Amino acid sequence: MQLISSSFDNNKSIPENYAFGIPDDESHMALGQNRNPGLAWTDIPEGTKSLVLMCIDPDVPSVADDVNQEGRTISPTLPRVEFCHWVLTDIEPTEISIAEGSCSDGVIVGGKSSPNGPAGSRQGINDYTSFFAGNTDMQGDYFGYDGPCPPWNDEIMHHYYFVLYATDLERCPVAGTFTGGDVKQAIEGHVLAEAQIMGTYTLNPDLACG
């Protein structure tokens, strides 16, 4: 099985129009176009009953004390945790692609309540939901895709893994408002094959120029 993107090359930088946050000279970060990248796949294994798509950043600081704080930086030695940017289940195995901007086109403050997706598919909440919890300006349930927005003072490049899973499940056994973690647990032992593509992104001008 192979996963490819028409929007960025594997192991290369993700263009700004697919990001939640883009560089800004005055405030470090401004809201971006937040379009989902175009993705396509081939060689789905025999016996596949549904596909699952996720986007994960494993480079998020485990402690947020210094995140986006003037006069501070986030050390490369700080332990990192995963941040789910997209979880999409129940994609029919006959589907072969997701068009650029078809599931997300712009930042929706408070989150998208019912984002577009392939027919019959379901989208869970991404981790902006928990990140913005308590922020009266931004809080809400962020369903579907919301792109990169790493801390602008982080000393490491962030990596974004788009992973496609072929499963033997007619329907992913999650209900209600589900997360990427819920889906990972639900498909364990039911994955026939997986494929991924990775892109990088930073809001740190020193890394962008370096």
C-alpha positions, 0 to 999 in steps of 0.5 A: 500500500502506498500513500502520496500527496499532491500537496507536498513531497515526502520528507519535505516541508509542508506549504503554509496554505495547509497550516493552521498557523503561519509566520507573522512578523508582528505577532509571530503567528497568524491564522493560515488557510488551513486547507487539508492536503490532497492525498491519494493511495494505491495497492489496498490489500485484499480483504480491506473493509474500511480505511482510517486516516490520521495525521499525527505530530509526535514533537509537541512539548510535554510541558507547555510552560514556555510555549510561545513565551517571549524571551524563552525557547523550548529546548530540544531535550524536552520530552515530546508527546503526540498531537492528533491533527486529523482522524477520519474513519470508515472510508470506503475501500473503493475511495482512492483519494481526498482532494485538497481543501475538500475537508478543511478550507480555513480556520473555524474558531471553535472548531468545525462541527460537521466537516466534509469527508468521503461519503459514509466516513466519520471524523473525530475531534483533533487535539486542538480541542484539548489545547484550546480548552479554557481559552474563551476565544478559541475553545470548542470541539475541533472536528476533522483536519486542522493543520500545523501550528507548532510553537514559534519558539520551539527549537526543533522542527515538527514532523507531521505523519499522515498515516493510512490504515487498511482494516478488516472492520466494516465500521470502526468501533467508536461512537459519539465524539471520538479521538485519535487515541480512541481510534488507535485502540479500536483498530488494534489487531485489525490493521491489514496494512498501513502507509504513511507520508511525512512533512515538516513545518516550523514557525521558528524563523531561525529554523525556517532560515536554517 
